[in-house]
Amino acid sequence: MPHPALASYLLRARYGAQAPAITLAASQVLDQLLGHRSVRHFLPDALPAGTIETLVAAAQSAPSSSNLQTWSVIAVQSQPSRDRLAELTGNQAHIARAPLFLAWLADLSRIARVAGRAQRSADGLHYLDTFLMAVIDAALAAQNAVSAAASLGLGTVYAGALRNRPEEVAELLGTPDGVFPVFGLAVGWPDPVRPAAVKPRLPQQAVLHHERYQTPAAEAQDIAAYDAAMRGFQAGQQMPQQDWSAQALDRLRDAPALKGRARLVEALHAAGFSLR
Ligand SMILES: Cc1cc2nc3c(=O)[nH]c(=O)nc-3n(C[C@H](O)[C@H](O)[C@H](O)COP(=O)(O)O)c2cc1C
């Protein structure tokens, strides 16, 4: 049973003084979602048999655009492959340590094969929207797996850095034309000695609009307050302190700051996505 006070506690962790009051009935699912945190410190312990199949069943239960199911996932467990993936993603040590790495793929190759066998054209596969649809479907599926993992006590963290060196990742994972690894997910038992904390978010008034978009009047003040909240979070985690806004601007400063991802279009073309 969810504890009635848990949601309020988690909302305070997420929003500080600007936490909205949630007056609906307590729910375990809501508590789990509000308590989300990425885990980057894992025990090396193996996962129970059936974990992968359970996570993939949750993933496949996500909605899918026109039910086209234009995604696939590769479960990587071998240590040499995880070591190499850690290297290819900018030396993310947790990828080598977590026992499971799920590589989520935008996969248009399956429908291309269906078209080939039926000797039908599938010109729609070549459009940007179809690629976007595949990425959206992969993300929804992966997030279902994240929630399923959390419900089992497992920790996860995404790896968008899978797109830093896409050709080498494709080579390692053996992905054919029409398949693009969009992000990864490390899965494992969280290390209780180094627990992750709930990370603050922007206040709702910065992201929530009613009826029509309106640039929030207090945006600058909200972001200054959020910069301070993130510094408080970083201090609590013994991390170097930097304003969120400065981090965001550093992250998006220029092409080199994108760490290889500025050439995504080129990599997609090479993988057979024309993105018309
Ligand atoms: C698509 C995506 C890609 C991400 N890529 C990485 C990554 O490469 N490395 C990493 O440590 N965290 C990665 N993250 C995790 C984010 O840094 C994290 O979700 C964010 O800082 C918020 O923290 P929280 O998840 O603990 O609330 C990624 C998250 C998403 C959604």
PDBQT file of the ligand as one rigid body, heavy atoms in Angstrom, charges set to zero:
ROOT
HETATM    1  C1  LIG A 301      17.422   9.911 -23.838  1.00  0.00    +0.000 C 
HETATM    2  C2  LIG A 301      18.309  10.069 -22.620  1.00  0.00    +0.000 A 
HETATM    3  C3  LIG A 301      19.671   9.908 -22.760  1.00  0.00    +0.000 A 
HETATM    4  C4  LIG A 301      20.501   9.978 -21.630  1.00  0.00    +0.000 A 
HETATM    5  N1  LIG A 301      21.833   9.747 -21.769  1.00  0.00    +0.000 NA
HETATM    6  C5  LIG A 301      22.626   9.673 -20.669  1.00  0.00    +0.000 A 
HETATM    7  C6  LIG A 301      23.999   9.317 -20.788  1.00  0.00    +0.000 A 
HETATM    8  O1  LIG A 301      24.526   9.085 -21.877  1.00  0.00    +0.000 OA
HETATM    9  N2  LIG A 301      24.712   9.220 -19.639  1.00  0.00    +0.000 N 
HETATM   10  C7  LIG A 301      24.172   9.444 -18.404  1.00  0.00    +0.000 A 
HETATM   11  O2  LIG A 301      24.889   9.322 -17.391  1.00  0.00    +0.000 OA
HETATM   12  N3  LIG A 301      22.866   9.792 -18.266  1.00  0.00    +0.000 NA
HETATM   13  C8  LIG A 301      22.085   9.908 -19.357  1.00  0.00    +0.000 A 
HETATM   14  N4  LIG A 301      20.757  10.223 -19.237  1.00  0.00    +0.000 N 
HETATM   15  C9  LIG A 301      20.190  10.456 -17.905  1.00  0.00    +0.000 C 
HETATM   16  C10 LIG A 301      19.929  11.939 -17.651  1.00  0.00    +0.000 C 
HETATM   17  O3  LIG A 301      21.151  12.582 -17.412  1.00  0.00    +0.000 OA
HETATM   18  C11 LIG A 301      18.994  12.055 -16.436  1.00  0.00    +0.000 C 
HETATM   19  O4  LIG A 301      17.752  11.453 -16.743  1.00  0.00    +0.000 OA
HETATM   20  C12 LIG A 301      18.773  13.517 -16.056  1.00  0.00    +0.000 C 
HETATM   21  O5  LIG A 301      19.957  14.103 -15.589  1.00  0.00    +0.000 OA
HETATM   22  C13 LIG A 301      17.724  13.633 -14.953  1.00  0.00    +0.000 C 
HETATM   23  O6  LIG A 301      18.130  12.876 -13.813  1.00  0.00    +0.000 OA
HETATM   24  P1  LIG A 301      17.196  11.737 -13.222  1.00  0.00    +0.000 P 
HETATM   25  O7  LIG A 301      16.913  10.743 -14.308  1.00  0.00    +0.000 OA
HETATM   26  O8  LIG A 301      17.988  11.126 -12.080  1.00  0.00    +0.000 OA
HETATM   27  O9  LIG A 301      15.956  12.398 -12.738  1.00  0.00    +0.000 OA
HETATM   28  C14 LIG A 301      19.941  10.236 -20.353  1.00  0.00    +0.000 A 
HETATM   29  C15 LIG A 301      18.553  10.426 -20.237  1.00  0.00    +0.000 A 
HETATM   30  C16 LIG A 301      17.756  10.347 -21.356  1.00  0.00    +0.000 A 
HETATM   31  C17 LIG A 301      16.261  10.532 -21.209  1.00  0.00    +0.000 C 
ENDROOT
TORSDOF 0
